[in-house]
Amino acid sequence: MGLEVLLMNENPMPVLQNFLISSYAYSYVMKRQMTRREALRTMGLTIGAAALGFDGFTQINDNVFEYGLNLDEVFKPIKNPLNRPITAITCGAGNRGNTYGGYAEVFHDQVKIIGVAEPIPIRNERYAKTHHIPEENRFKTWEDVFTRPKFADAIIITMPDNLHYEPCLKALELGYDVLLEKPMAQTAQQCRDILAATRKTGRIVAVCHVLRYAPYFIKMKQLIGEGAIGELVSIQHMEPIQHIHMSHSYVRGNWHDSKQTTPIILAKSCHDLDILRWMIGKPSKSIAAMGDLKWFRKENAPEGSTDRCMNGCSVEATCPYSAMKIYYRERGWLYVFDLPDEKDKQGEAILEYLRTTNYGRCVYRMENDQPDHYITSIQFEDQITASFSMEAFTAYDGRRTRVMGSMGDMVGDMTELTIADFRTGKTITLVPKGEDVANSKNSGHGGGDWLLMRDFVTAVANQDPKYLTSTIDQSIESHLMGFAAEESRLTNKVVEIK
Ligand SMILES: NC(=O)c1ccc[n+]([C@@H]2O[C@H](COP(=O)([O-])OP(=O)(O)OC[C@H]3O[C@@H](n4cnc5c(N)ncnc54)[C@H](O)[C@@H]3O)[C@@H](O)[C@H]2O)c1
């Protein structure tokens, strides 16, 4: 018995069995100001047989149901014929290198990081210490790694966008399997070259489209596939970047210049194009895009503002983008700084970064060119359409998705997924079970970051790319959609996706 019971039955309570409460359900109900006792009383019971890969549904409040993800069914069970952890070398020990490194720390029986390439000494040092990497396997730059014959199973490429293409080709040439951060490369042709090299060498390349691994999106795709809303007709998807995040990453930060990195539709949103393609399950045919950089421009600099927020800016106290407020007073977004371990020394270190790096500069006086709003309309096969918006100016983050079908619709925000059935007029809300997300609490993207690593490790151990949800063959299409969107935005034409 699955979702249809919840939607079709007048009163689902009589068919509920097997009492179950999870911490997430508990806190969810508590958020609605109920006591634990009330929660237990109000709570439902797990519905009988689960849909494939899911632990069935547990009613937690009125029309709200919780679902669990059975990892070994949704993904393939972990199987390692090597009888040892796979070994990997990380190129780029920054934010993402540490995300995947974090998996290796916890699941050291599955993967061991035995080498690192990283030019920033303190990052190299900390990474080597965490993973007990011997001196001879510590390198300044990725090129150094490839002066040696192959000495690990896999290479993890977590360097800036302009350092994906060459290192990936080199790694494949030397016989490594590769975990490749998105975007794969800076042009459509480079993406095709990587695909060709993967086929030629027969190696495994996993592209880090981590949203495919988030229980929430897995559930959404499964429901569409099961016909929960009839035939899929169209999808509206939105990525609210959140205004401070925009200023941090795409105005001041690493991705402020599209030519040095990639256009924001790839840098930020190849994930989203990928999720649309994945949920629809059919090829895209054409795309039209519009968007611009409207706000973070020199002409919008307030009177009295200065080159750096700390240099006597007269509007600093009220500016939402004040670097002093974001990084120094509120201590947010600090992962980009290599701060001393001693807490009392961190304040001065932050101020030094604000004096000397782009993170201390006025958001209206940067050399940024990434659009702060971007809309696309996509035609898929089978008369299905999708629209996607990427918006900087929101107070919130977390993708929002509306899926329209012939017999119902779904509305979700990566936490709750509300499904309406036109046949019965019923509406229910699904929330992912706490443990699925909590199991990977250091893993971002709704748990997807570490679940991707789980798949990659199993694929490498078994030398079989079928273990991956995000293979290179599948990932390339969303990149081609992104490059076509940018062409459309710049030429003001509808562009065919080939
Ligand atoms: N999958 C996702 O959801 C996701 C999220 C954020 C970023 N990314 C992508 O991941 C990549 C890394 O992003 P990040 O946020 O970790 O950036 P980061 O700046 O934190 O880390 C990159 C690291 O690479 C190092 N590096 C630079 N040149 C190098 C070289 N020649 N050899 C070895 N290392 C070198 C840098 O010093 C830095 O420490 C980017 O391509 C980014 O677009 C993906």
The ligand as an ORCA input file, in Angstrom:
! r2SCAN-3c Opt
* xyz 0 1
  N      28.401     20.113     -6.128
  C      28.115     21.234     -5.497
  O      27.044     21.388     -4.966
  C      29.118     22.354     -5.409
  C      28.986     23.328     -4.418
  C      29.955     24.323     -4.345
  C      30.999     24.340     -5.255
  N      31.072     23.392     -6.225
  C      32.198     23.367     -7.182
  O      33.294     22.740     -6.535
  C      34.529     23.320     -6.968
  C      35.315     23.771     -5.749
  O      34.571     24.740     -5.040
  P      34.937     25.118     -3.529
  O      33.791     25.869     -2.992
  O      35.411     23.924     -2.809
  O      36.149     26.133     -3.759
  P      37.351     26.404     -2.767
  O      37.997     27.651     -3.236
  O      36.884     26.337     -1.361
  O      38.330     25.158     -3.004
  C      39.111     25.014     -4.151
  C      40.521     24.654     -3.697
  O      41.317     24.368     -4.846
  C      42.612     24.846     -4.562
  N      43.423     24.996     -5.783
  C      43.530     26.080     -6.593
  N      44.429     25.845     -7.560
  C      44.891     24.588     -7.367
  C      45.848     23.793     -8.034
  N      46.530     24.257     -9.103
  N      46.098     22.547     -7.581
  C      45.443     22.065     -6.492
  N      44.523     22.791     -5.813
  C      44.256     24.034     -6.251
  C      42.347     26.179     -3.872
  O      43.482     26.661     -3.180
  C      41.208     25.825     -2.973
  O      41.615     25.429     -1.693
  C      34.149     24.447     -7.913
  O      34.253     24.016     -9.225
  C      32.699     24.732     -7.572
  O      31.963     25.268     -8.642
  C      30.167     22.404     -6.299
*
